[in-house]
């Protein structure tokens, strides 16, 4: 079993010590950029080290998964300009790869929601409504998204 497969298995089982060991090996030995970028994203999920997301971005700059992870990181830290930048860049990557490393979260409503929230916090009300509307189209049953839209439109 190659290090990347084993690293992912350990990651999903919650064995972060072994996952880290195998994922680091993947970043050093794997030639395919999407696989290396995925390893860096998993390392970030385990240790929160932002440099891992930037390594993933450098390794595979057009990967929507990394861009959404960066937008989410900056959302969680209240850096609205950076959140907006990465969310919008993620949205602009509209050709979904046909590989096993695609993360559903990156290809659904999340980038649009992060863009809407960041725009609202930057005082861009109209743009927050546009992005929020698309998020709702992609997840029409999500009450939080609908509540956010009511908030955006009422201000």
Secondary structure, DSSP 4 states (H G I P E B T S, - for coil): --HHHHHHHHHHHT-HHHHHHHHHHHHHH---HHHHHHHHHHHHHHH--HHHHHHHHHHSTT-HHHHHHHHHHHHHTT-HHHHHHHHHHHHH------STT--GGGGTTHHHHHHHHHHHHTT-HHHHHHHHHHHHHH-TT-HHHHHHHHHHHH-
